[in-house]
């Protein structure tokens, strides 16, 4: 870039809460960026562990501002960070991720090159520490080549936006505790030019470590869908499949013709196939790539699929009931 035209300032923002065991991965990877941030604004929602102290320890290595706001949820934390950031280009990420050294350079490059562009979608991949986590990553996370860049809604683990655009749409919805980044994305898509896609800006994060933790996560995601009135058709199809289609095939196989059980098995294989197809890409990052680990991962996929679906079926009506009772703002533009 011409010496008379220095690169625009770039901020990095994140929210944290009780991330003492994982925050160093984010902070050390921020320190190693090929494009150093002009400011790093981190909002702590009132951690009861040593998260704030661990973040503050990097003040000598980063242009860091740590803000503690007790009780702030993820949306509130991000909005506070956006309000305090000074740079026009803001890269957003989360605690618990590891950033490749070129992440900030890659995710902001389109914004730095094109002043008319407002949003850049990064990407994410599983960083499994166990075979279960590898199976989890393959089951719930798409690969970069599987997404349509024109319709992809980025996770706020890896996204960059012009601060003015984020403020124009009101930031993140503070009344919503989960799925807040989807609402943020949808509001931006409704008002801003098409998103750019930067698959090289791929962050690594660790999937949930147990079926119980996964259930809780997907229950909350679906509850957020219900609160925000998202994906009605998807949830209706899931209820129809499990509450109508599956029982009919089971009963039909026993009373009409065993071939119906074959259709059920074929449907299950088709449902799990995308996850099994992703396993080679995810297992290359797993600590154990033995034949036994592969067999375990393959066997875990149907269990994880079913657990996620049941968690969503449990969480969605809770969110719908909340929406009926609280009448949140209409987020659609």
Secondary structure, 3 states (H helix, E strand, C coil): CCCCCCCCCEEEEEEECCCCCCHHHHHHHHHCCCCCCCEEEEEECCCCCCHHHHHHCCCCCCCEEEEECCCCCHHHHHHHHHHHCCCCEEEECCCCEECCCCHHHHHHHHHHHCCCCCEEEEEEEECCCCHHHHHHHHHHCCCHHHCCCCCCCCCCCCEEEEHHHHHHCCCCCCCCCCCHHHHHHHHHHHHCCCCEEEEEEEEEECCCCCHHHHHHHHHHHHHHHHHHCCCHHHHHHHHHHHHHHHHHHHHHHHHCCCHHHHHHHHHHHHHHHHHHHHHHHHHCCCCCCCHHHHHHHHHHHHHHHHHHHHHHHHHHHHHHHHHHHHCCCCCCC
